[in-house]
């Protein structure tokens, strides 16, 4: 997986704010680029892929940060 152009640090931010931050940041990356959301909120594991389906973006997958937190990667399609 390529490195995201933008990584949002949403540690300690409860649902639904990580997805809100994702929506706000999406226009800052070019079509085809990756954006990542780091979140310790367990709901983000379901919310980010669901948001991608609803908004026509590609959910690339989940990996981890250096300190072990989940990182959800999205590819901007439109």
C-alpha positions as CSV (number, residue, x, y, z in Angstrom):
1,X,0.0,0.0,0.0
2,X,1.3,3.4,-0.9
3,X,1.8,6.1,1.7
4,X,-1.2,8.4,2.1
5,X,-0.9,12.1,1.0
6,X,-2.7,13.1,4.2
7,X,-3.0,11.4,7.5
8,X,-5.7,12.6,10.0
9,X,-4.9,12.1,13.7
10,X,-8.3,11.4,15.3
11,X,-7.0,9.8,18.5
12,X,-9.4,10.4,21.4
13,X,-12.1,11.7,19.1
14,X,-15.4,9.9,19.5
15,X,-17.8,8.8,16.7
16,X,-18.9,10.3,14.4
17,X,-16.1,12.9,14.3
18,X,-13.4,10.8,12.6
19,X,-15.7,10.4,9.6
20,X,-16.7,14.1,9.7
21,X,-12.9,15.0,9.7
22,X,-12.5,12.6,6.8
23,X,-15.2,14.3,4.8
24,X,-13.7,17.7,5.5
25,X,-10.2,16.6,4.5
26,X,-11.2,14.7,1.3
27,X,-11.1,17.8,-1.0
28,X,-7.5,18.5,0.1
29,X,-6.2,15.5,-1.8
30,X,-6.2,15.0,-5.5
31,X,-8.3,12.3,-7.2
32,X,-6.4,9.1,-7.0
33,X,-4.5,10.0,-3.9
34,X,-4.8,8.3,-0.5
35,X,-6.0,9.7,2.8
36,X,-5.7,7.9,6.1
37,X,-7.6,8.3,9.4
38,X,-5.9,7.2,12.6
39,X,-8.6,6.5,15.2
40,X,-8.8,4.6,18.5
41,X,-12.6,4.7,18.4
42,X,-13.8,1.1,17.7
43,X,-16.7,2.4,15.6
44,X,-14.3,3.8,13.0
45,X,-13.6,0.3,11.8
46,X,-17.2,0.2,10.5
47,X,-17.8,3.9,9.9
48,X,-15.0,4.6,7.5
49,X,-15.8,1.8,5.0
50,X,-19.5,2.6,5.3
51,X,-18.8,6.3,4.6
52,X,-16.8,5.3,1.5
53,X,-19.6,3.2,0.1
54,X,-22.1,6.0,0.7
55,X,-19.8,8.7,-0.8
56,X,-18.4,6.8,-3.8
57,X,-14.9,6.6,-2.5
58,X,-12.6,3.5,-2.3
59,X,-11.9,2.0,1.1
60,X,-8.3,0.6,0.6
61,X,-8.0,-1.1,3.9
62,X,-6.7,-1.0,7.5
63,X,-3.1,-1.0,8.7
64,X,-1.5,0.2,11.9
65,X,0.5,3.2,13.0
66,X,4.0,2.8,14.5
67,X,2.4,2.9,18.0
68,X,-0.1,0.2,17.0
69,X,-3.3,2.2,16.5
70,X,-5.6,1.4,13.6
71,X,-5.2,3.5,10.5
72,X,-8.0,3.4,7.8
73,X,-7.0,4.2,4.3
74,X,-9.3,5.8,1.7
75,X,-8.6,6.5,-2.0
76,X,-10.3,9.6,-3.5
77,X,-12.2,8.6,-6.6
78,X,-14.2,11.7,-7.3
